[in-house]
Amino acid sequence: MSNSNTIFLTGAAGFIGFHTARALMTQGHYVLGVDSISPYYDTALKYARLQLLKDEFPDQFIFVKGDITDRPLMEKVWASATKPITKVVHLAAQAGVRYSLENPYEYVSTNVMGHLVLLELARHQKGFQHFVYASTSSVYGANTELPFSEDHSTDQPMALYAATKKADELMSRSYAHLFKIPATGLRFFTVYGPWGRPDMALFIFTKKILAGEPIPVFNEGKMKRDFTYVGDIVAGILAALNRAPQGDVPHRVYNLGNHKSEPLMRYIGLLEESLGKKAVYNMMPMQAGDVPESFADISRAQAELEWTPKTNIDQGIKNFVEWYKSYYAV
Ligand SMILES: NC(=O)c1ccc[n+]([C@@H]2O[C@H](COP(=O)([O-])OP(=O)(O)OC[C@H]3O[C@@H](n4cnc5c(N)ncnc54)[C@H](O)[C@@H]3O)[C@@H](O)[C@H]2O)c1
């Protein structure tokens, strides 16, 4: 393909990274993927994702197992690329709101230092074009004005995870200002779908419902989330990648959400329907660091990225259940 690029993709073995790699290579691009295969959740799932990428795209995918905070290794990987790296999709992170209360150092190491290592590589790369990175809806923290708009304040993080992602946005902004590195931060809203994360609600609920175990329902079910299908998130990443910000400070942030705030109990109801099995609810209080509601204003992404989510949760949950049952041979 004549207009193909090599994209440096971090977090390639992760949930969103795997789907992004697949979509990029389907478009004919080459992917140089990096991931440390962190043990935060089942590494077998990460290796299975990687195997599928290697099987499907044997000539387009190169994978390096490594930590993004390892500067000498990252410099070596960039230097070894056959064509200069000019585009980055940076998705590697220590994710999860709740775990940041238990293991804070991992968040600052990967999310702050790791982010800086990559910005520095971009800064010193001749002809560098675009640095696209993952932020999160969690940056809205204690903001209660709904739907969350990019113009709202993000100065009140509720957990360290959100604080480190906000730091990423600020560091990227400063590099755009100082060194004219075009950068785009994407604030993802609760992403779900096939090959999803075992630490997230949909996965936990599915596993427990099938095992006949009670599911933990936080804030006694009185929560609302803007659940966004992974296929839509990937479409947003690709749309952003093709549109590097311009101007004096080429940095822009976008909400990528489904623009529907769904009650948690409806999400659970749809899952029960898809599984053909009722759940036993274990009603719990609100978890520390969590927010009761998220809801994305997506007008900026619609106008500037020409992006609109297409998958409702009825279909998205069905797709997840289908994948789960086939992957775990249920
Ligand atoms: N899934 C969501 O709902 C969601 C919501 C908002 C933001 N995000 C962000 O999107 C990005 C992707 O998330 P995901 O859901 O795919 O998570 P994930 O945990 O599945 O993927 C992240 C990947 O990064 C890797 N990683 C962790 N530390 C690393 C390090 N130091 N060096 C190299 N690799 C490392 C992990 O091994 C993992 O495979 C993350 O930046 C996350 O913060 C996700």
The ligand as an SDF file (V2000), in Angstrom:
LIG
                    3D

 44 48  0  0  0  0  0  0  0  0999 V2000
  -10.6640    0.6000   28.9710 N   0  0  0  0  0  0  0  0  0  0  0  0
  -11.1840    1.7340   29.4020 C   0  0  0  0  0  0  0  0  0  0  0  0
  -12.3500    1.8000   29.7880 O   0  0  0  0  0  0  0  0  0  0  0  0
  -10.3540    2.9960   29.4110 C   0  0  0  0  0  0  0  0  0  0  0  0
  -10.9940    4.1950   29.7810 C   0  0  0  0  0  0  0  0  0  0  0  0
  -10.2560    5.3650   29.7920 C   0  0  0  0  0  0  0  0  0  0  0  0
   -8.9240    5.3630   29.4270 C   0  0  0  0  0  0  0  0  0  0  0  0
   -8.3080    4.1880   29.0860 N   0  0  0  0  0  0  0  0  0  0  0  0
   -6.9000    4.2480   28.7060 C   0  0  0  0  0  0  0  0  0  0  0  0
   -6.7460    3.5860   27.4560 O   0  0  0  0  0  0  0  0  0  0  0  0
   -5.4610    2.9770   27.3760 C   0  0  0  0  0  0  0  0  0  0  0  0
   -5.6070    1.5010   27.0370 C   0  0  0  0  0  0  0  0  0  0  0  0
   -6.3800    0.8810   28.0580 O   0  0  0  0  0  0  0  0  0  0  0  0
   -6.8460   -0.6260   28.0210 P   0  0  0  0  0  0  0  0  0  0  0  0
   -8.2290   -0.6840   28.5210 O   0  0  0  0  0  0  0  0  0  0  0  0
   -6.5020   -1.2180   26.7000 O   0  0  0  0  0  0  0  0  0  0  0  0
   -5.9060   -1.2310   29.1620 O   0  0  0  0  0  0  0  0  0  0  0  0
   -4.9510   -2.5120   29.1800 P   0  0  0  0  0  0  0  0  0  0  0  0
   -4.4570   -2.6370   30.5770 O   0  0  0  0  0  0  0  0  0  0  0  0
   -5.6540   -3.6750   28.5660 O   0  0  0  0  0  0  0  0  0  0  0  0
   -3.7710   -2.0840   28.2100 O   0  0  0  0  0  0  0  0  0  0  0  0
   -2.6390   -1.3560   28.6430 C   0  0  0  0  0  0  0  0  0  0  0  0
   -1.4030   -2.1200   28.2510 C   0  0  0  0  0  0  0  0  0  0  0  0
   -0.2460   -1.3960   28.6800 O   0  0  0  0  0  0  0  0  0  0  0  0
    0.7260   -2.3090   29.1220 C   0  0  0  0  0  0  0  0  0  0  0  0
    1.6540   -1.6400   30.0450 N   0  0  0  0  0  0  0  0  0  0  0  0
    1.4220   -1.2950   31.3370 C   0  0  0  0  0  0  0  0  0  0  0  0
    2.5250   -0.7070   31.8560 N   0  0  0  0  0  0  0  0  0  0  0  0
    3.4600   -0.6910   30.8560 C   0  0  0  0  0  0  0  0  0  0  0  0
    4.7870   -0.2140   30.7780 C   0  0  0  0  0  0  0  0  0  0  0  0
    5.3860    0.3860   31.8160 N   0  0  0  0  0  0  0  0  0  0  0  0
    5.4540   -0.3570   29.6040 N   0  0  0  0  0  0  0  0  0  0  0  0
    4.8610   -0.9430   28.5340 C   0  0  0  0  0  0  0  0  0  0  0  0
    3.6050   -1.4170   28.5600 N   0  0  0  0  0  0  0  0  0  0  0  0
    2.9040   -1.2800   29.7120 C   0  0  0  0  0  0  0  0  0  0  0  0
   -0.0430   -3.4280   29.7860 C   0  0  0  0  0  0  0  0  0  0  0  0
    0.6960   -4.6470   29.8020 O   0  0  0  0  0  0  0  0  0  0  0  0
   -1.3090   -3.5080   28.9330 C   0  0  0  0  0  0  0  0  0  0  0  0
   -1.2240   -4.5370   27.9760 O   0  0  0  0  0  0  0  0  0  0  0  0
   -4.7990    3.2330   28.7340 C   0  0  0  0  0  0  0  0  0  0  0  0
   -3.9660    4.3610   28.6060 O   0  0  0  0  0  0  0  0  0  0  0  0
   -5.9630    3.5280   29.6530 C   0  0  0  0  0  0  0  0  0  0  0  0
   -5.5680    4.3330   30.7300 O   0  0  0  0  0  0  0  0  0  0  0  0
   -8.9980    3.0190   29.0620 C   0  0  0  0  0  0  0  0  0  0  0  0
  1  2  1  0
  2  3  2  0
  2  4  1  0
  4  5  1  0
  4 44  2  0
  5  6  2  0
  6  7  1  0
  7  8  2  0
  8  9  1  0
  8 44  1  0
  9 10  1  0
  9 42  1  0
 10 11  1  0
 11 12  1  0
 11 40  1  0
 12 13  1  0
 13 14  1  0
 14 15  2  0
 14 16  1  0
 14 17  1  0
 17 18  1  0
 18 19  2  0
 18 20  1  0
 18 21  1  0
 21 22  1  0
 22 23  1  0
 23 24  1  0
 23 38  1  0
 24 25  1  0
 25 26  1  0
 25 36  1  0
 26 27  1  0
 26 35  1  0
 27 28  2  0
 28 29  1  0
 29 30  1  0
 29 35  2  0
 30 31  1  0
 30 32  2  0
 32 33  1  0
 33 34  2  0
 34 35  1  0
 36 37  1  0
 36 38  1  0
 38 39  1  0
 40 41  1  0
 40 42  1  0
 42 43  1  0
M  CHG  2   8   1  16  -1
M  END
$$$$
